[in-house]
Amino acid sequence: MAVDLAHPPHVADLARRTAQFVREVVLPAEERNRSAVPSEALRRELQDAARAAGVFAPHVSAEYGGHGLDMRGRAAVFEEAGYSLLGPLALNIAAPDEGNMHLLEAVATEEQKERYLRPLATGEIRSCFAMTEPAPGAGSDPRALATRAERIDGGWRIQGHKWFITGADGAGFAICMARTSGTPGDAGGATMFLVDADNPGMKIVRHIETLDESLFGGHVEMLFENCEVPDEAVLGAVDQGFQYAQVRLGPARMTHCMRWLGIARHAQDLAVRRAAERELFGSRLGDLGMTQQAIADSEIDIAASRGLILQACWELDQGRSGGQSTAIAKTFCAEAVWRVVDRSLQICGALGVSGDIALSRFLREVRPFRIYDGPSETHRWAIARRTLRRHTTAQAETAAQAQTSAQATAATQADAPAGAPAGAPAQ
Ligand SMILES: Cc1cc2nc3c(=O)[nH]c(=O)nc-3n(C[C@H](O)[C@H](O)[C@H](O)COP(=O)(O)OP(=O)(O)OC[C@H]3O[C@@H](n4cnc5c(N)ncnc54)[C@H](O)[C@@H]3O)c2cc1C
């Protein structure tokens, strides 16, 4: 049976126009702001340009001013936007806002959507997602969640310590994950709260200096100290936070992969251009076998990443959890993107390490992706456990089938005429 992997015309058209917008508007802006962390003024300028080009907010539904793409459609468009570090910011599909919009569309009440989703979708405000805590709190293992919210009259009081919260400085609101029942180590008992930026109980401690720079607003350590919020601040139902986190995390893992795949392609383009032009040992660099191997391996990594992303997105579009396929795709892509950028830098020699082309910056930006959205080790552990569980379940089913057919045979034999051979069909 033939499998049609072509995107529908409206998706292909949006992807094509996004690529053109990135080439003509975003890359020149990136060139002008090469070493700088993007400013709020630049964010607004690029978002205005994206709106004018008709490529803004491809992921949000039309009701909130977007193009309403499903996950497979996002795969095509986000990869094109990701070709520039500033592309996702321009289209309003950068982390963590894009994942938060997805979560709000799926879980928020109509009032919450008007108050938080609508201004987020238009780019009027930004947001953050506050889950991770310094040790011994939530990290790879979310069950270690230590931030607590206790009931007060008409609402909740949150106490906790978070860090690595991307974009928290300057965000209009935070989605804060806090424990409303149980103790650290329990698998349930978390609730998501919408906390406005002007809440005096939500405080920024410091900006954490990190390897990467391009995620807007940086990464922040923050405190929730006697942070009081009303009942309407609960996102979804109390104690269901871990379930809602899955609504956000599966798709968010994939959209990170899509964006970074764009950077991998960009890195490969830079390396191929260099390999085609640089003369070494009497031939083109690209005619030397080890360079060809590096280029081929990067093509394979890029193609395999795209295939795994599409498979996982297809499952998400079918309404499936996609737990296994998103974990596989995330682990592979995070490592493949690193390999591609690293090989590309090697092909370019000292030029690759310099600030004259973007490769050294790409290398710094992609490395943390092997840690956030679940470190590779956590995903491998989960992938293996699911695989072993499948094996155990299959064995149990085989044993149950064998028992059923043995019982059927025994019953048949009991019905069979005296002297009929074992296993003979009933008369
Ligand atoms: C750039 C960046 C941005 C981030 N943005 C946000 C954000 O906006 N909001 C937010 O809430 N969090 C954010 N995070 C935090 C991120 O989600 C956590 O770093 C991640 O969940 C890992 O948790 P941890 O750092 O506490 O590492 P730990 O949980 O301490 O894990 C340390 C290491 O243990 C290893 N490990 C993990 N599981 C296993 C296993 N099963 N078997 C063997 N080894 C294992 C891995 O190598 C892992 O790196 C961000 C992190 C980074 C780096």
The ligand as a Gaussian input file, in Angstrom:
#p B3LYP/6-31G(d) Opt

LIG

0 1
 C       18.276000      25.575000      28.699000
 C       17.267000      24.985000      29.618000
 C       15.970000      25.506000      29.677000
 C       15.053000      24.992000      30.564000
 N       13.789000      25.566000      30.638000
 C       12.910000      25.113000      31.579000
 C       11.636000      25.755000      31.757000
 O       11.295000      26.709000      31.059000
 N       10.813000      25.297000      32.728000
 C       11.145000      24.250000      33.526000
 O       10.346000      23.891000      34.379000
 N       12.345000      23.625000      33.386000
 C       13.234000      24.038000      32.441000
 N       14.457000      23.426000      32.302000
 C       14.828000      22.356000      33.205000
 C       14.802000      20.970000      32.557000
 O       13.497000      20.561000      32.318000
 C       15.581000      20.043000      33.501000
 O       16.933000      20.436000      33.437000
 C       15.439000      18.585000      33.142000
 O       14.147000      18.101000      33.440000
 C       16.458000      17.735000      33.926000
 O       16.338000      17.965000      35.283000
 P       17.634000      18.373000      36.146000
 O       18.360000      19.440000      35.455000
 O       17.176000      18.596000      37.536000
 O       18.570000      17.099000      36.074000
 P       18.537000      15.840000      37.060000
 O       17.123000      15.395000      37.255000
 O       19.363000      16.125000      38.232000
 O       19.266000      14.770000      36.125000
 C       20.685000      14.850000      35.911000
 C       21.097000      13.832000      34.894000
 O       20.724000      12.535000      35.334000
 C       20.697000      11.686000      34.204000
 N       19.478000      10.860000      34.253000
 C       18.196000      11.276000      34.249000
 N       17.351000      10.227000      34.247000
 C       18.123000       9.121000      34.235000
 C       17.847000       7.707000      34.203000
 N       16.596000       7.234000      34.224000
 N       18.896000       6.866000      34.186000
 C       20.187000       7.305000      34.201000
 N       20.504000       8.622000      34.216000
 C       19.480000       9.512000      34.235000
 C       20.728000      12.566000      32.959000
 O       22.005000      12.544000      32.373000
 C       20.442000      13.940000      33.537000
 O       20.983000      14.971000      32.737000
 C       15.405000      23.916000      31.395000
 C       16.683000      23.380000      31.321000
 C       17.609000      23.892000      30.460000
 C       18.992000      23.298000      30.428000

